[in-house]
Amino acid sequence: MSKFQLVALLMGCLLVAVPFSRNSASAAADEGDDDDDADDVVVLTTKNFDSVIAGSKFALVEFYAPWCGHCKSLAPHYSKAATILKASDPSVVIAKVDATVESELGTKFDVKGYPTLKWFIDGELASDYNGGRDTDGIVSWIKKKTGPFAITVETTESLEELEDDHPVLMVAYFKSLEGAEYEEFKSVALKTEDVPFVQTTDAAVAAAAGLEKPGISAVKNFVGEAREVVAFTGSLTAVEIKTFVTAEKLPLTIEFTQGNSDKIFNSGIKKQIIFWGSAADLSAESTSFASVRAVAKALKGQLVFVTANNEGESHEPITNYFGLKGAASPVIMGFHMEKNKKFRYTGELTEAALSAFANSVLDDTAKADYKSAPIPEEPEDGGVTVVVGKNFDDIVMDPSKDVLLEVYAPWCGHCKKLEPIYKKLAKRFSSVDTVVIAKMDGTENEHPEVEAKGYPTILFYPAGKKTPIPFDGGDRSLKALTKFIKKHAESEYELPKKGDKDDESNDKDEL
C-alpha cells in the first residue's frame, strides 16, 4: 500500500483509480467559465492548459473533483495561498483543473485520486506536490521551491518578526556564508520543504537564537507550549543536521487534523504513538497525558506522538481507522505507517510502562493488533463462508483448503452486484470439501495477509502455500471465477454437472 493510499484511508476515504469521462459541462469549462473563478486561482482546461503552463515560470496545479470532500476542504486554503503568492511573486501561478471534466488532462498526468497537485517549472512537470494542505504550508512550500533556501537575517527584530509568523525556525549562524560546514547546512535546507531556515552572520541574532558560536538551533513557538530554543550539538554534517531538523520541527505532540495530516505523514518518521482521548484526557491536569509527553520528549525524532480528541471535530478518521468507536478513553496505539501495522497498548499509563511500549514499537517487538468483528454465530451466508479477523487463520490459512476470499464493503455497489454470482459460485463448490468460497467485510476486519486497495478485492489462497493470488480480471462472471479457481487450486476436485438452473448461459453477469 502506498503512502497516498494509506493517508487517504486514514483521512476517511479510499481513493482508487477513477475512470475519467467527458460530459456536457466540458463546453463551459473549455471557455474558462467557472462559478468559483472569483479568486486568484486560474481555471485550466484542455484548451488553455498548455499556453498557461508554458507561459509561467512556476505553476502549482490542483486536479480536483467537484464532489470530493478533501478538495472542498482544501479550496479556501488554496485560494488564499493564490492571493498571497500573486501579491508577493507574480512568477507563480496557482491553478486548478476539474479532472472529471477535463479527462484528457487527468489521464495525461496520471491522476488517480483527488485532490492531486502537480508542480511545473518553465512549462515542464517537475514533481508532485508534497507540502501541507493549509495556506501556510502551501505558501512556504512554494517559497522554498522558488526563493532562497534560507532567509538571511541581520537584526534581532527581523528574527522576532519571523518567529511571529512561524511556529518553528531552523537558525544557522556562521562567521561567513561560505565554507564546508555552510555547504552541509545548505544541502539540507535546499531539500527540506516543510520548515523555514534562517541564516545569519550577526552575533546578536545568533545569541537571540541560543547560539554563542557557529552552529544551528531550533527556535520553537508552538501553540500551547512556551518558547523553546534547542541548540544543535552534533557535527555539522548533512546527515546529523537532517536528523536534528527531523527531531525538532514538530511539537512534542501534534493533534490529528486534516491541516496537520501532511506534517504527520511527511515528517520523515515512519512510526507513531497515538493518544486518543477526551478533552480532559488531553488537558494539562491529565497524568496519563503528562506521561505521554515525557516519553515523547525522550524519544523525540524517533516517533511522532499524535493526539486525537474524541470529543472534537477531527477524531473520526482515527476512531474509525483504529476501531475505537465506543472504546473507553484514553487509548494508546502504536502505528507503523510504512507497513500499515497497528499496536494497541493495554498496560498502565505510567511513564515507565509507556516508554517500554513505545520502544517496543521502535524495535519492532510490539505485537500487532488487527481489527475484527465478532465471530458470527452463523458460519455461512447463502453458502458463502463468513470470515472475520479473529477466525481468518483458522479458515483462510487452513493448509488443507484452497480458499477464494472476497474482501467487500457493505456500501459498495460492485460488491452488491457480485453477491448473487458469488453465492452461485459457493453453491457450485458446495460438494467440494477442499475448496472454500469465503467473504470478509473489509471495513470491519483486518489481517496482515490481506491488502485491499478497493472493493471488491478477490484473493485466492492455495492450499499449503497461502501467498494470495489476486483475481484481476474485469469479468467477474461465474464462469471466469470458476476457471480462476481451477487454474490455481492445489487440490484435485471434480465439479458436479450443472443443472438447468445453474447453467452458465444464465451466469453471464459482468461487473
C-alpha positions in Angstrom: 0.0 0.0 0.0 1.4 3.4 -1.0 1.6 6.3 1.4 -1.0 8.1 -0.8 -3.5 5.2 -0.3 -2.7 4.9 3.4 -3.3 8.6 4.0 -6.5 8.5 2.1 -7.7 5.6 4.1 -6.8 7.3 7.4 -8.5 10.5 6.3 -11.7 8.5 5.9 -11.8 7.7 2.2 -10.2 5.2 -0.1 -9.0 6.9 -3.3 -8.9 4.5 -6.2 -8.4 4.9 -9.9 -11.3 6.8 -11.3 -12.3 6.4 -15.0 -12.4 9.9 -16.5 -15.3 10.8 -18.7 -16.1 14.0 -20.5 -19.6 15.3 -20.0 -21.8 18.1 -21.2 -20.2 20.5 -18.7 -17.0 20.5 -20.8 -18.2 23.1 -23.2 -18.4 25.7 -20.4 -15.1 24.6 -19.0 -13.5 25.0 -22.4 -14.4 28.6 -22.4 -12.8 29.0 -18.9 -16.2 29.7 -17.2 -16.2 28.7 -13.5 -18.6 29.8 -10.8 -15.7 29.8 -8.4 -13.4 31.9 -10.6 -13.8 34.9 -8.4 -10.4 34.4 -6.7 -6.8 34.3 -7.8 -6.8 30.6 -8.8 -6.5 30.2 -12.5 -9.0 27.8 -14.1 -7.4 25.5 -16.6 -9.0 23.5 -19.4 -7.8 21.4 -22.2 -7.8 24.5 -24.4 -5.7 26.8 -22.3 -3.6 24.4 -20.2 -0.5 24.3 -22.5 -0.5 28.1 -23.1 -0.8 29.0 -19.4 1.7 26.5 -18.1 4.2 27.3 -20.9 3.9 31.0 -20.1 4.6 30.5 -16.4 7.9 30.3 -14.7 6.3 28.3 -11.9 2.9 26.7 -11.6 1.1 24.6 -9.0 -1.9 22.8 -10.5 -4.6 21.1 -8.5 -6.6 18.3 -10.2 -9.9 18.1 -8.4 -13.4 16.7 -8.4 -16.3 18.9 -7.5 -17.8 16.2 -5.3 -14.6 15.5 -3.4 -14.8 16.4 0.3 -11.0 16.8 0.6 -11.0 19.1 -2.4 -13.7 21.2 -0.8 -11.6 21.4 2.4 -8.5 22.4 0.5 -10.3 25.1 -1.6 -10.2 28.1 0.8 -6.6 27.4 1.8 -5.6 27.1 -1.9 -7.5 30.3 -2.8 -5.8 32.3 0.0 -2.4 31.0 -0.9 -3.0 32.0 -4.5 -3.8 35.6 -3.4 -0.7 35.8 -1.1 1.6 34.5 -3.8 0.1 36.7 -6.6 1.0 39.7 -4.5 4.4 38.5 -3.4 5.7 36.7 -6.5 3.8 37.1 -9.8 6.0 34.4 -11.4 4.0 31.8 -9.6 0.6 30.7 -11.0 -1.8 28.8 -8.8 -4.3 26.8 -10.9 -6.9 24.1 -10.9 -8.4 21.6 -13.3 -11.7 19.8 -12.9 -10.4 16.4 -13.8 -13.9 14.9 -14.0 -14.5 17.2 -17.0 -11.0 17.6 -18.5 -10.5 13.9 -18.9 -7.5 14.2 -21.3 -5.5 16.2 -18.7 -6.4 13.8 -15.9 -5.1 10.9 -18.0 -2.0 12.7 -19.2 -0.8 13.5 -15.7 -1.8 10.1 -14.2 -4.4 11.5 -11.8 -5.7 8.6 -9.7 -7.3 10.4 -6.8 -8.4 13.7 -5.6 -7.0 16.2 -4.9 -3.8 15.6 -6.9 -1.3 18.6 -7.0 1.5 18.9 -9.6 4.4 21.3 -9.7 5.6 22.8 -13.0 8.8 24.8 -13.8 9.2 26.6 -17.1 6.3 24.7 -18.6 7.5 21.2 -17.6 6.3 18.9 -15.0 8.9 18.9 -12.2 7.4 17.0 -9.3 4.3 16.0 -7.3 3.4 18.5 -4.5 4.1 17.0 -1.1 3.7 20.0 1.2 1.0 21.0 3.7 -2.7 21.3 2.8 -3.2 24.6 4.6 -2.4 28.1 3.5 0.9 28.4 5.3 2.0 25.0 4.2 1.3 25.8 0.5 3.0 29.2 0.6 6.1 28.0 2.5 6.5 25.0 0.2 6.3 27.2 -2.9 8.6 29.9 -1.5 11.2 27.2 -0.7 10.9 26.0 -4.3 11.1 29.4 -5.9 13.1 31.5 -3.5 16.3 31.3 -1.5 16.8 28.2 0.5 17.3 30.2 3.7 16.2 33.7 4.9 19.1 36.0 5.7 18.5 37.8 8.9 20.7 40.7 10.2 18.7 42.1 13.1 17.0 40.6 16.2 13.9 42.5 15.2 13.7 40.6 11.9 14.2 37.3 13.8 11.3 38.2 16.1 9.0 39.0 13.1 9.8 35.6 11.6 9.0 33.9 15.0 5.6 35.6 14.9 4.9 34.1 11.5 6.3 30.6 12.0 5.9 28.1 14.9 9.5 26.8 14.3 12.6 28.2 12.7 15.9 26.5 12.0 18.6 29.2 12.6 22.1 28.8 11.3 25.0 31.1 12.5 28.2 31.3 10.5 31.0 33.9 10.5 30.6 34.0 6.8 28.2 32.3 4.4 30.8 30.0 2.9 32.9 27.0 3.7 32.5 23.3 4.0 30.1 23.3 7.1 28.0 26.0 5.5 27.6 23.9 2.4 26.5 20.9 4.5 23.8 23.2 6.1 22.8 24.5 2.6 22.4 20.9 1.2 19.9 20.1 4.0 18.0 23.4 3.7 17.6 23.0 -0.1 16.0 19.6 0.3 13.7 20.4 3.3 10.4 22.0 2.4 8.3 21.8 5.5 10.3 24.1 7.8 11.8 27.6 7.2 15.6 28.1 7.5 17.3 31.2 8.7 20.9 32.1 8.2 22.9 34.9 9.9 26.4 36.2 10.4 25.3 38.6 13.2 26.3 37.6 16.7 23.3 39.3 18.3 20.9 37.4 16.1 22.7 34.2 16.9 22.5 34.9 20.6 18.8 35.5 20.4 18.6 32.1 18.8 20.6 30.5 21.6 23.9 30.3 19.7 27.2 31.6 21.1 29.3 30.1 18.4 28.8 29.0 14.8 26.1 26.3 14.6 22.4 25.6 14.3 19.4 25.9 16.6 15.7 25.3 16.5 13.6 28.2 17.7 10.2 26.9 18.6 7.0 28.7 19.4 4.4 26.0 19.1 0.8 26.8 20.2 0.3 25.7 23.8 4.0 25.5 24.5 6.4 28.0 25.9 9.1 29.4 23.6 12.0 26.9 23.4 15.4 27.2 21.9 17.3 23.9 21.2 20.9 24.2 20.1 22.3 21.5 17.8 25.3 19.8 19.5 26.4 17.3 16.8 28.9 17.7 14.0 27.9 20.0 11.1 27.4 17.2 8.5 24.3 16.9 6.3 23.3 13.6 7.9 23.5 14.9 11.5 21.8 18.2 10.6 18.9 16.4 8.9 18.5 14.2 12.0 18.3 17.3 14.2 15.8 19.0 11.9 13.5 16.0 11.8 13.6 15.7 15.6 12.9 19.4 16.3 10.5 20.5 13.6 7.3 19.1 15.3 5.9 19.8 18.7 6.2 17.1 21.3 2.6 16.1 20.5 0.7 17.1 17.4 -3.1 17.0 17.1 -4.5 14.9 14.2 -6.5 17.2 11.9 -6.7 17.5 8.1 -4.5 20.5 8.2 -1.8 18.6 10.2 -2.0 15.3 8.4 0.7 16.2 5.9 3.0 17.3 8.7 2.5 13.9 10.4 2.7 11.7 7.4 5.6 13.6 5.6 7.6 14.1 8.8 10.2 11.6 7.7 9.4 9.4 10.7 7.6 6.2 9.9 6.3 5.2 13.3 3.8 6.9 15.6 2.2 6.8 19.0 -1.4 7.9 19.1 -3.1 9.2 22.2 -6.9 9.0 21.7 -8.9 10.6 24.5 -11.3 13.2 25.8 -10.5 16.9 26.2 -9.9 16.1 29.9 -7.5 13.3 29.0 -5.6 15.8 26.9 -5.5 18.6 29.5 -2.5 19.8 31.4 -4.0 18.2 34.5 -4.0 14.7 33.0 -1.4 12.5 34.5 -1.6 10.0 31.6 -1.0 12.8 29.1 1.9 14.0 31.1 3.4 10.5 30.9 2.9 10.5 27.2 4.6 13.9 26.8 7.6 12.8 28.9 8.1 9.7 26.7 7.7 12.0 23.6 10.5 14.2 24.9 12.7 11.2 25.5 12.1 9.7 22.0 11.9 13.0 20.0 12.8 12.4 16.4 12.2 8.7 16.6 8.4 8.6 16.9 5.7 11.1 16.1 3.3 11.5 19.0 -0.2 12.2 17.7 -3.2 13.2 19.7 -6.9 12.8 18.8 -9.6 14.5 20.8 -12.6 12.1 20.7 -14.9 15.0 21.6 -13.6 17.2 18.8 -14.3 17.6 15.1 -11.3 15.7 13.7 -11.3 12.4 15.6 -13.5 10.3 13.3 -10.8 9.2 10.9 -8.6 8.0 13.8 -11.6 6.5 15.6 -12.8 4.6 12.6 -9.4 3.5 11.2 -8.2 2.1 14.6 -11.6 0.6 15.5 -12.0 2.8 18.6 -15.7 3.6 18.4 -17.3 3.0 21.8 -13.9 2.4 23.5 -13.2 3.7 27.0 -10.7 6.5 26.8 -7.8 7.1 26.9 -6.5 4.6 24.4 -2.9 4.5 23.2 -2.0 3.0 19.9 1.3 2.4 18.1 1.3 2.7 14.3 3.9 1.7 11.7 2.8 3.8 8.7 5.0 2.1 6.1 3.8 -1.4 7.0 0.3 -0.4 8.0 0.6 -2.1 11.3 -1.3 -1.1 14.5 -0.3 -1.9 18.1 -2.7 -1.5 20.9 -1.4 -0.7 24.4 -3.1 -2.3 27.3 -0.8 -1.6 30.3 -0.6 1.0 33.0 -0.4 4.7 31.9 2.8 5.4 33.7 5.9 6.9 32.1 8.0 3.7 32.6 5.3 1.4 31.1 4.6 3.7 28.2 8.3 4.1 27.5 8.6 0.3 27.3 5.7 0.1 24.9 7.0 3.0 22.7 10.4 1.4 22.5 8.8 -2.0 21.5 7.1 -0.2 18.6 10.5 1.3 17.7 12.4 -2.0 17.7 9.5 -4.0 16.1 8.9 -6.3 19.0 5.4 -4.9 19.7 2.5 -7.3 18.9 0.4 -6.1 16.0 -3.4 -5.6 16.7 -5.9 -6.2 13.9 -9.5 -5.1 13.8 -12.1 -7.8 13.9 -15.8 -8.2 14.0 -17.1 -10.9 16.4 -17.1 -14.4 15.0 -20.5 -14.9 13.5 -23.0 -17.4 15.0 -24.0 -18.4 11.5 -20.8 -19.5 9.7 -22.3 -19.1 6.2 -24.3 -16.6 4.3 -26.1 -18.2 1.3 -23.4 -20.9 1.3 -20.5 -18.4 1.4 -18.3 -18.8 4.5 -18.1 -15.7 6.6 -14.6 -14.7 7.6 -13.6 -12.1 10.3 -10.2 -11.1 11.6 -10.5 -13.5 14.6 -11.1 -16.6 12.5 -9.1 -15.7 9.4 -6.2 -18.0 10.3 -8.5 -21.0 11.0 -10.4 -20.7 7.7 -8.2 -18.9 5.1 -4.9 -20.2 6.3 -6.0 -23.8 6.7 -3.3 -25.7 4.8 -5.7 -28.4 3.6 -8.0 -25.9 1.8 -8.0 -23.8 -1.3 -9.8 -20.6 -0.4 -11.3 -17.9 -2.5 -11.8 -14.8 -0.4 -13.9 -11.7 -1.4 -13.0 -8.6 0.6 -16.0 -6.3 0.3 -17.7 -3.2 1.8 -21.4 -3.2 2.7 -21.9 0.1 0.8 -20.0 -1.0 -2.3 -22.3 -1.1 -5.4 -19.9 -3.5 -7.3 -19.9 -5.8 -4.3 -23.7 -5.9 -4.2 -23.8 -6.7 -7.9 -21.3 -9.6 -7.3 -23.2 -11.1 -4.4 -25.7 -13.3 -6.3 -22.9 -14.5 -8.6 -20.7 -15.3 -5.6 -23.5 -17.2 -3.9 -23.9 -19.3 -7.1 -20.2 -19.9 -7.0 -20.5 -21.2 -3.4 -23.3 -23.4 -4.4 -21.3 -24.8 -7.3 -18.5 -25.7 -5.0 -20.6 -26.8 -2.0 -19.8 -30.5 -2.6 -16.1 -29.9 -3.0 -14.6 -30.3 0.5 -11.2 -28.9 -0.4 -12.4 -25.5 -1.8 -13.9 -22.8 0.4 -15.7 -19.8 -1.0 -15.5 -17.0 1.6 -16.0 -13.4 2.1 -14.8 -10.8 4.6 -16.1 -7.3 5.4 -13.0 -5.2 4.8 -14.4 -2.2 6.7 -14.7 -4.2 9.9 -11.8 -6.7 9.7 -8.1 -6.7 9.0 -5.3 -9.3 8.6 -1.6 -9.0 7.7 -2.2 -11.3 4.7 -4.9 -9.0 3.2 -4.2 -5.9 1.2 -7.4 -4.4 -0.2 -6.9 -1.3 -2.3 -10.5 -1.2 -3.3 -13.7 -3.1 -3.2 -14.4 -5.8 -4.0 -10.9 -7.4 -3.8 -10.8 -11.1 -4.7 -7.9 -13.1 -3.5 -7.1 -16.8 -3.9 -5.1 -18.6 -1.1 -3.8 -22.0 -2.5 -3.7 -24.9 0.0 -0.4 -25.2 1.7 1.1 -22.0 0.1 -1.2 -19.2 1.3 0.5 -16.4 -0.7 -2.6 -14.8 -2.1 -3.1 -14.6 -5.8 -5.3 -11.6 -6.8 -8.1 -12.0 -9.3 -7.6 -9.0 -11.5 -9.9 -9.9 -14.4 -12.6 -7.4 -15.3 -15.1 -10.3 -15.9 -16.4 -11.4 -12.5 -18.8 -13.9 -14.1 -19.5 -17.3 -12.6 -17.5 -18.9 -15.5 -14.5 -16.6 -15.0 -14.3 -17.2 -11.3 -14.7 -21.0 -11.7 -11.8 -21.0 -14.2 -9.7 -18.9 -11.9 -10.1 -21.4 -9.0 -9.4 -24.3 -11.3 -6.2 -22.7 -12.6 -4.7 -22.0 -9.1 -6.1 -24.8 -6.9 -3.6 -27.1 -5.3 -6.2 -29.8 -4.7 -7.7 -32.1 -7.3 -11.5 -32.0 -7.5 -14.4 -32.6 -9.8 -17.4 -30.4 -10.0 -20.9 -31.9 -10.4 -22.5 -31.4 -13.7 -24.5 -28.2 -13.9 -28.3 -28.4 -13.9 -30.6 -26.2 -15.9 -30.9 -23.6 -13.1 -27.2 -23.4 -12.7 -26.3 -23.3 -16.4 -23.7 -20.8 -17.4 -25.9 -19.3 -20.0 -27.7 -17.7 -17.1 -24.5 -16.5 -15.5 -23.1 -14.0 -17.9 -23.2 -11.2 -15.3 -20.2 -9.0 -15.6 -19.1 -6.1 -13.3 
